[in-house]
């Protein structure tokens, strides 16, 4: 159950687009279309942003989108806003009723 | 609205036990799989355990298997995590989280999270 690999930090200016990567293996990200993404503001609980690789829950802005290619999943945030500054975590089902998270990416809006 | 409220955290000595609770409301608790996820200070999220809606299936991360037990009381709309043989590495905020689909297993992601309860293991 090794953690998925995410960049420690990303940054962008308001209005720009940024993409956060999440790299795993064929046993997790590459093996299942069950990648999810969570946003966490400091001192707050995580919030689901994307599920099943590319689906957005009701109420999540369409500026957030997800994709996957091989063993790497990606979260793209377009039209960056100050409120998007937060930590972002990917997660994947790994089979046999276990899950793994990425190490998290701190997004800074310049 | 859907709400999850964790409780039971605190300061505990190494080697001791602690039981966390998660009170659920706003949905039919007995039909959803549930997770526990933790976050050590300044660290990322770590999946801990999952339980099916009927409580008959439960699975654990390698780091806690054999020491932690997840359970639920559907008559009380409450999820539990019994933690034994605690070490400093178990110090974290513990979140309970709800699976997305009723009567579906496994709960493939976490669609609603509680605010967490803090566990500190220290002598």
Interface residues (C-beta under 8 A of the other chain):
Chain A: X1 X3 X34 X36 X38 X40 X44 X45 X46 X47 X48 X51 X52 X57 X89 X91 X93 X96 X97 X98 X99 X100 X101 X102 X103 X104
Chain B: X35 X37 X44 X45 X46 X47 X50 X57 X59 X61 X62 X95 X97 X100 X106 X108 X109 X110 X111 X112 X113 X114 X115 X116
